[in-house]
């Protein structure tokens, strides 16, 4: 949502006695757990020049009728990337746990979108050293042994 300059509104149904269904509680607790590790890529950030890239964006289902297309596109994978930014940091959010190195074309020199040089790439929630290199085609980010989350993994690209 933040990568598209949006806001997330959660609607949690409450039973008549004021309690929350166990399934709903599990969802909210999962969001809270993810935010404990990755809040830096959400709070105080802004959308970047492009919201993201990846298979889900390449195959977006066109809007029809009243404009609803939720649930009609491809499922997100770790190859689906979203971007947010704050100061000299660019957050690269992979919408899943990568099982192979990431290749991010929007950050390649030929794309012309990144007007600063990359100093470092790190992984939120891990102290592991991340291997990376930048070519004309893409920023290539190596795998980390750390498994921070299955939902979305956040890499921090430090710019100069």
C-alpha positions in Angstrom: 0.0 0.0 0.0 2.7 2.5 0.9 4.6 1.8 -2.4 1.4 3.2 -4.1 1.0 6.1 -1.7 -2.0 4.3 -0.1 -3.2 3.5 3.4 -4.3 0.1 4.8 -7.6 -0.1 6.6 -8.2 -3.3 8.5 -11.7 -4.3 9.1 -11.8 -6.9 12.0 -15.2 -8.4 12.6 -16.1 -8.5 16.2 -18.6 -11.0 17.7 -21.7 -9.8 19.5 -19.9 -10.2 22.9 -17.0 -8.0 21.8 -14.5 -10.9 21.3 -12.4 -11.4 18.1 -12.6 -14.6 16.1 -9.4 -16.8 16.5 -8.7 -16.6 12.7 -8.9 -12.8 12.7 -6.7 -12.6 15.8 -4.1 -14.8 14.0 -4.1 -12.3 11.1 -3.6 -9.3 13.3 -0.9 -11.0 15.3 0.9 -11.9 12.0 0.8 -8.3 10.9 2.1 -7.2 14.3 5.0 -9.7 14.1 5.9 -8.6 10.7 5.8 -4.9 11.7 8.1 -5.6 14.7 10.9 -6.5 12.3 10.0 -4.4 9.2 8.4 -1.2 10.5 11.2 0.9 9.1 10.0 0.3 5.5 6.5 1.5 6.4 6.6 4.3 9.0 7.8 7.7 7.7 8.5 6.4 4.2 7.2 7.6 0.9 6.6 5.9 -2.5 9.6 5.7 -4.8 9.7 6.6 -8.5 8.0 3.3 -9.4 5.8 1.3 -7.0 7.4 -2.1 -7.9 8.1 -4.7 -10.5 7.6 -8.4 -11.0 5.3 -11.1 -12.4 2.1 -9.9 -10.7 2.5 -6.4 -12.1 3.2 -7.7 -15.6 -0.1 -9.6 -15.5 -2.5 -7.2 -13.8 -6.1 -8.0 -14.5 -7.8 -4.9 -16.1 -10.4 -3.1 -14.1 -14.0 -3.6 -15.2 -17.5 -2.5 -14.1 -17.1 -0.7 -10.8 -13.3 -1.1 -10.8 -12.9 -4.2 -8.7 -10.2 -6.7 -9.7 -9.1 -8.0 -6.3 -8.4 -11.7 -6.2 -8.3 -12.0 -10.0 -4.5 -11.6 -10.5 -1.6 -13.9 -10.0 -0.5 -14.7 -6.5 2.5 -12.8 -5.2 5.9 -14.4 -5.1 9.3 -13.3 -3.9 10.0 -12.1 -7.4 7.3 -9.4 -6.9 9.0 -6.4 -5.5 7.7 -3.1 -4.0 9.7 0.0 -3.2 9.5 2.6 -0.4 12.0 5.3 0.5 13.1 7.5 3.4 16.1 9.8 3.2 19.1 7.9 1.7 17.4 4.5 2.1 15.5 2.6 -0.5 13.5 -0.3 0.8 13.2 -3.3 -1.5 10.3 -5.4 -0.3 10.1 -8.9 -1.8 6.6 -10.3 -1.4 7.7 -13.7 -0.2 10.8 -15.4 1.1 13.4 -15.5 -1.8 14.6 -19.0 -2.7 17.0 -17.7 -5.3 19.0 -14.5 -5.8 16.9 -11.4 -6.7 17.4 -9.5 -9.9 15.8 -6.0 -9.7 15.7 -4.4 -13.1 14.4 -1.0 -11.8 17.7 -0.6 -10.0 20.0 -1.4 -12.9 22.0 1.5 -14.3 20.2 1.3 -17.7 16.8 1.9 -16.1 18.0 5.4 -15.2 15.8 5.5 -12.1 18.4 5.6 -9.4 20.3 8.9 -9.4 22.6 8.0 -6.4 25.2 5.3 -6.0 24.5 2.2 -3.9 26.7 2.0 -0.8 25.3 -1.2 0.8 22.5 -3.7 0.9 21.2 -5.2 4.1 18.3 -7.3 5.3 15.9 -6.0 8.0 15.8 -8.3 10.9 19.2 -9.9 10.2 22.8 -9.1 10.8 23.9 -11.4 7.9 26.1 -9.8 5.3 24.2 -9.6 2.0 26.1 -10.1 -1.3 25.1 -7.8 -4.1 26.3 -6.3 -7.3 24.8 -3.7 -9.7 25.0 -4.0 -13.5 23.4 -2.1 -16.4 20.6 -4.7 -16.3 19.8 -5.0 -12.6 20.7 -4.8 -8.9 21.4 -8.5 -8.0 20.9 -9.4 -4.4 22.2 -12.7 -3.1 20.4 -15.0 -0.7 20.7 -14.8 3.0 20.7 -17.8 5.3 18.4 -15.8 7.7 14.7 -16.5 7.2 13.0 -13.3 8.5 9.5 -13.9 7.2 7.5 -15.8 4.7 5.1 -12.9 3.9 7.5 -10.2 2.8 11.2 -9.8 3.2 12.7 -6.3 3.3 16.2 -5.3 1.9 17.6 -1.9 2.7 19.6 -0.3 -0.1 21.7 2.5 1.4 22.4 5.3 -1.2 25.1 8.0 -1.3 
